Amino acid sequence: MIKVKSELKTFAKTFTFLSLLLLKYPKFYIFSFLIPLVLSFVLYSVWFNLDINAVYPPQFLGFLCVGIFTISFYLSILINNWKATLFLKQLKLQGVNSINLVCAMMVIGVLTSWCSFLLNVCGALIFLNISLSIQVTNSIIDDINWYIWMLSVFALTLMSLSSTATFLLVTNFAKSKILANLLALVVLIILLLSSDMIIIPQVTSKHMAVSVIQYLNPMKYSVWVFFMITSYQYIDYQGITQIIGTNNLLGADVFISFKNIWIPLSITTLILGGYFIHNYFYFKWGVK
């Protein structure tokens, strides 16, 4: 019990210290709020103009969650930069272990993702109401009930945890800051393009090979948990039509990645558990 209290106290101090430190970095606001806001605008502007019937609540809300990737990417860049100095090793000398550090960064990632999502929601509501180029009814937003918004926060948390954990894991595989940052950038691009969040399932589900390859993306599972919640698929199987963008499941030539929410939810849980175990034993406090 004494050890648990000591660990919690260390975690609280680490979280507070790193949070206050991040608030001093201008780039933190750029990657956490500005880039996600602009990117979400671009995504729903492009998809609404390409095919309004392709965008249902799952895709629309997914666009608003895009900050989970840029936030996690920036946190990994910070970790890489800190590893190139004595910063992390000094934290270690003060009693901070890898779990304290990783948990603090993941909580920061989650809280920042919530704020980014709320900002994007407000921005989208304003933009869609004044935009003349996007002819969209309020049905997209009206179809999202209050309890779906609540469950969306849970799914958003899972996505943020998965994304942050993935990028923190990547920081352990390069022997220099330059290579580590380059690797993080490559991972960012791969995760974005193959998670079904930017290139929506209506497109990817038409190509079985693409959908199968996407199983290698650890983010695909938590993203689909999000889709299944926001489409009501977790209580009504027909909700899958909102995800893949077709009302004719029998006649549609599509590949459905998951037919039950428990599969991606279970895999997401296993992935997060594996990340924690890896970071506990193999987290590197510095690079050459």
N, C-alpha and C positions, 0 to 999 in steps of 0.2 A: 504493500500500500504506500509506504514511504517513497519507494522508487517510482511508482506511478505518479504520485504528486510531484515529485522532482522533475519527471519527464514532461508533465503537463506545464509546469512552471517554465521550464526551458523552452518548450514549444511556444508558449505565450510571449515570452521575451523575444524569441527569434522572429515570430510573426509580426510583432509590433515594430521591431527594429527594421526589418526588411520592408514593411509597408510604408513606414515613414521615409525610408531611403528612396523607394520607388517614386513616391510623390514629388521628389525633387528633380526627377529626370523628365525633361520635356518630351523625349521620345516615347516615354510610357503612355502619354496622352495621345500621341500620334498613332501608335500601334493599337492602343486599346479602344479608342473612340473615333478618331478622325477617319482612319483607313477603313474600319468596319462600316462606318456610316456611309461613306462614299461607295464602297464596294456593294453594300446592300442596295443602295439606290440603283447602281448599274445593273445588278442582277435582276431585280424585279422590273426595271424599265425594259431591259432586253427581252426577258421572257414574256412579259405582258404584250409587248409589241410583236413578238414572233408568233405567239399563239396564246390567246387569252384562256383557251380551254385547257391549257397545259398547267395552269397555275391554280392550285387549290390551297386550302389552309396549310397542309403540311409543307409544300414547297415555299409558300410565302413566309411562313414563320421560320423555315430553314434559312432563307436568305437573311433574316434578321439576326440569326445566330452565328453568322460567319466570323464574328469577332473571336470566337473560341480558338480559331486557328492563328490569327495574327497575334493575339495575346500570348498564347503558349510559345509561339515562335520567338517573340521578343524576350520572354522570360528565359528561354534557352540561350539566346544570345548573351543575356546578362550573365547567366551562369558560366558560359564559355569565357567571357571577359574576366569574370571574377576568378576563374580557375587559372587564368594566365598571370594572376597576381598572387599575393599572399593573403588576400581577403578571406577566402573560404578557410584556409588553414588557420588563420587567426580566430575565426569563429569556432573551429574545431578545438583549438586550445582552450577556449572559454567554456567548453563542455557541450557544444552543439554537436549532435551526432547526425548521421545521414537521414534518419527518419524524421528528426526535428526539422531539418532543412527542407526535405522533400515535401513534408506535410504542410509546412508554412507556405511554400511556393504554390502548392496545389490549392490551398485555401484562398490565397491571393488571386490565383487564376479564376477560381469559381466566383468570388465576389466581384471581380472586375468584369467577368463575363455577364453577370446579372446586370450590372450597370450599363454595359455596352448594349445588351439586348433591350433594356428599357429605353435607352437613347434612340436606338434604331426604330423601335415601335413608335415613339413620338415623332421621329423624323418621317417615317412612312405615312403616318396618319395625316401629317401636314402636307407632305408632297403629293399624295394621291388625291387629296381634296382640292388642290390648286392646280394640278397638272392638266394641261390640255392635250398632251401627247399620249397619255394613257387613259383610255376609256374603260374604266372598270367600275363595276357597281360595288356597293358596300357589302354585298353578300359574302365576299371573301372574308371580311372581318366579322360580319354579323354571325357567320356560321361557327365562330369560335366562342363557345360558352365560357363562363367564368371558371368552371372546374377544369376545363381544358387548359386555360391559362395557368392554373395552379399546377397541374400535372406537367405542363410544359417546363416549368421551373425545375421540377425534378429531373426531367429528361435533359434539360440544358445543363444541369449540374453533372450528370453522368458524362455528357459530351465534353464538358470542360475538364473534368478529372481525367478522362481518357486522353484528351489532346495534350494536356500539360504533362501527364505521365509519359506519354510517347516522346515528347520533345526532351524531357529530362533524361530519359533513357538514352537518347541519341547523343547527349553530351558526353557519354562515357566511351564513345567509340572512335574518337579522333585524338591524335597525339599532338596537335597544335591548334591554336585558336583559329587560325585561318581555315584549316580543314574542318574544324568543328562547326564554324559558322556556315561554311559552304555546304556541309552535310545537312545542317538544319534547314537551309534554303531549299535544297533538293527534296527533303522530306516534306516541307511545307507545300511545295508544288504538287507532289504526288498525292498527299492527303487531300488537298483541295480538289484535284481533278478526278479522284477515284472514290470519293466518299458519298456520291449521289446528292451532295448539297449544292454544288455549283452546276454540274451537268446533271439535270434532274432525272429521276427514274423513268419518266416517260420516254426518254431517249435511250438510256443504258439498258433498260429491260428488254428492248427490241434486239439486243445483241447478247446472246447467251454467253459467248466467250468473254465479253467485257464484264458481265455480271459475275462470272466465276472468278476471274482475275481479281475483282474487287474484294473478294473474301480475304485476300492477303492484307488488305487495309484495316488496321485495328479500329479505325474510326467508323467504318461502315456499320458496325454493330450498334453502337450507341446512337448513330444518326437514324438508323431504322427504328430503334426504340422510340425516338422522338417522332418520327413519321407515323408510327403505329398509334401513338397516343393522340397526336393532333388530327388524325384521320378517323378517330373512333374505332379503328380496326381492332383494338384490344377488347372491345365489347361487341362489335359487329363486323364479321369477316368481310362484308361488302365494302367496308371502309378502304380496303386495299385498292379499290378503283380510284380513289383520290390520290393514291401514291403513284400508281403507274399510269394514270391519266386515260383510263378507258372504262366505259360502262358495260362492256361486253366481255366478261372474263372467259366465257366458253369459246367465243369466236376470235379472241385476240391472240396473236402470235407473240406472246411476251414471256419473259422468264421472271418469275416472282422469287426474289431472293429469300424472303422469309414469309411463312404463312402463319406463324404464331409468335407473339411478342416475347414469350419466355425463352425462345432460342437466342435471339440477339442479346436479351437482358442477361441470361446466364453466361454467355460468352464474354460480354463486357465485364461482368463481375470477375470471371477467371482471369481476364487480361489485366485488370487492375491489381488483383492479388499477385499475379506474376511480376508486375512492375515493382510492387512494394518489396517483394522478396529479393529481386535483383538489386534494387537500390540499397537494400539493407546490407547485402554482402559485397557488392561490387561497385558502389558509388565511388568515383574518383574525385579527390579534392583539388586536383591541379592537373595542368597539362604542361608539356614541354614548351 
